Amino acid sequence: MTRSSIPAWLPTVVLGPVVAFLGAWEATEGFQFFGPWQRDQLLVALAMAAAVACYRYLPALGLAIVWVLLPMHLLQPVEVLKVELFVAVLAYGLARYGSWPTVVISAVSVPAAALVGWALINQAPRDLLVADFYIDITGVDHGSDIVRVLGLLAFVVLAIPWLLGMLLRATRRTAQARTEREAAELGRARAEADRAQAQEIARLREGQTRLARDVHDVVGHSLAVILAQAESAQFLPDDDPQRLKATFATIAGSARESLRSVRQVLSSTDQATPAESGVPEGGFESLIDGVRTSGHPVHVEVAGTPRPLPPELDVVAFRVLQEMLTNALKHGRRGGTVWVHRVWSDELTIEVVNEIAPEAVVDGQGQGLAGMRRRLEGVGGRMWTGREGTRFKVSATMPAGGAETRP
């Protein structure tokens, strides 16, 4: 059985009965006599056994029992038993397992108990038994070397176990502190790893959401333009093949532009070759031209001085206008005019107004509008939608950045 497998309560259970047996054997001289004298000694032996049994779990009680025993030696002629040397076990337990108040009291009690032992030696009326040798100290000068040695021995019997207990106590506390520190560091490392993992998951989800939103905007706008262009083709006169061919060419061009835009959006997720800004060549004008080719007149107004936007704001402005024009094509009256207003100041305001088709259902709760709102909120912008008679208006305001004015 290894030391770590020994139950902590086992020494306590064993020591008490062992000390009680040895003390009873010594007090009754091998269980041969039992008179008044042996009775007092037996009481001392049993009390010492109880004190020793308390060394681990109730060391303060064991200390109190020892201090109760001392008057029996000082005030009554009760012989000091050899089993009382087991008080060293209690001294160890006081320092090793006692609370801090108990440790402080025991630190005072150790030299005090040594003084009591020295007093017992000084007042000994008979031969003193020390290590199975009788030393006659009757008539010996109380200041002699032998009395000093015996007094010092009483101190050492208590002091060494007490100091050993304090050493092991300090070692255990150091080990506990190191274990707690290692556990705290491990906990911090795990928390940091969990936080990094959560951040990575959030980043991936954000990227997926952004990708889905971008693809929705690009494909939705392109399909709306292509659909409007295809619908306009059926109203062309049959005897004008040139215009019909031009319309089909426009549809093909819009499809190619749509494919290119989707590829650009997908390439922006590749960290090795990221897209610079995500805005196709031509910017706002390419969107407006696409609406014009679908058969919708577009009226454009610009107030203030246009200036280049930071890349992240440029993407948001482009996607917002793209979704606005997509909604105008989807829900607007066929061939109806679309008004696009841009107001430049400390902020950029983009407004798109279109005529509503009679059969259109516009409630301002579509997925595209929700995506625009999230984009704008991400850069500190805001959006307003509303119906004005037979027209529907979408207005978005966002920061314009701090770039210098375009020449």
KAKA-V14289 format. One line per field, one symbol per residue. phi: phi as a letter, one per 20 degrees, with the letter a starting at -180 (. if undefined). A space follows every 50 residues. Layout:
# KAKA-V14289
phi->???
This chain:
# KAKA-V14289
phi->.fffefffefgffefgfffffffffffdlmmecbcgffffffffffffff fffefeecfffffffffffgffeeecfdffeffffffffffffffedfff gffffffffgffffffffffffefebfdeclmcededfnfgfefffffff ffffffgeffffffffffffffffffffffffffffffffffffffffff fffffffffffffffgffffffffffffffffffefffecffffffffff ffffffffffffffffffeeffcfffcndffnlgfffffffffeodfcdd ccdndfbfeggffffffffffgfgffffffdefgmffddcdcddbfcddd ccccfefgefdddmdfffffffffgfffdnebbccadcmecccccccbgd mdfffff
